[in-house]
């Protein structure tokens, strides 16, 4: 996925602009909050950096909890969840500011 840059106004000096770059993250969705919490605990214990977030609207409109982590860990995260029999819906790559 291509990284995009957005220019924003600096609140302290309107003559300056700052650039924010989108970063690609892995987002794992679950069918309920219990599974998301269980996965977050396990992944933290296994040394993965990440945490629980609300499911981004780009993925689904309903509310829910997802786990966000580094995009390069996709295969390792999926393998860890499968070995520990924690069901997940899908794994996405999403751009965040």
C-alpha positions in Angstrom: 0.0 0.0 0.0 1.3 3.5 -0.8 2.1 5.9 2.0 0.2 9.1 1.7 1.2 12.5 3.1 -1.3 15.1 4.3 -0.4 18.7 5.0 -1.8 20.2 8.2 -1.7 23.7 9.5 0.4 24.4 12.6 -1.8 26.0 15.2 1.0 28.2 16.5 2.2 29.6 13.2 -0.2 29.6 10.2 2.6 30.3 7.8 4.1 26.9 8.4 2.7 23.5 7.5 3.7 20.2 8.9 3.6 16.8 7.1 1.9 13.8 8.6 2.6 10.4 7.0 0.2 7.5 7.1 1.7 4.3 8.6 0.5 0.9 7.6 -0.6 -1.3 10.6 -2.0 -4.8 10.8 -5.5 -4.9 12.3 -7.0 -8.2 13.5 -10.7 -8.3 13.9 -12.7 -10.7 16.1 -16.4 -11.6 16.4 -16.6 -10.5 20.0 -14.7 -8.4 22.6 -13.8 -11.5 24.7 -11.8 -13.1 21.9 -10.1 -9.7 21.2 -9.1 -9.3 24.9 -7.8 -12.9 25.0 -5.8 -12.4 21.9 -4.3 -9.1 23.1 -3.2 -10.8 26.4 -1.6 -13.8 24.5 0.1 -11.6 21.9 1.5 -9.3 24.6 2.9 -12.4 26.5 4.4 -13.6 23.2 6.3 -10.3 22.8 4.2 -8.7 20.0 3.9 -5.0 20.2 0.3 -3.8 19.8 -2.9 -3.2 21.5 -6.7 -3.1 21.4 -8.4 -0.4 19.3 -12.0 0.2 18.1 -12.5 -1.5 14.7 -11.8 1.2 12.1 -14.8 2.3 10.0 -12.9 1.4 6.9 -13.2 -2.2 7.9 -16.7 -2.4 9.2 -19.4 0.1 10.3 -20.5 -1.8 13.4 -18.7 -1.2 16.7 -16.2 -3.7 18.0 -12.7 -4.3 19.3 -9.7 -5.1 17.2 -6.0 -5.7 17.9 -3.5 -3.4 16.1 0.2 -4.4 15.6 3.1 -4.1 13.2 2.3 -5.0 9.6 5.4 -7.2 9.3 4.1 -9.6 12.0 1.0 -10.8 10.0 2.1 -14.4 9.5 3.5 -14.8 13.0 0.4 -13.3 14.6 -1.9 -15.6 12.6 0.2 -18.6 13.5 0.3 -17.7 17.2 -3.5 -17.2 17.3 -4.2 -20.5 15.4 -1.8 -22.5 17.6 -3.6 -21.2 20.7 -7.0 -21.8 19.1 -8.1 -18.1 19.3 -10.5 -17.5 16.5 -10.3 -14.3 14.6 -12.4 -12.9 11.7 -9.7 -11.4 9.4 -6.3 -9.7 9.3 -6.2 -6.3 7.4 -3.5 -3.8 6.6 -4.8 -0.3 7.4 -3.2 3.1 7.0 -3.4 5.3 10.1 -2.0 8.8 10.8 
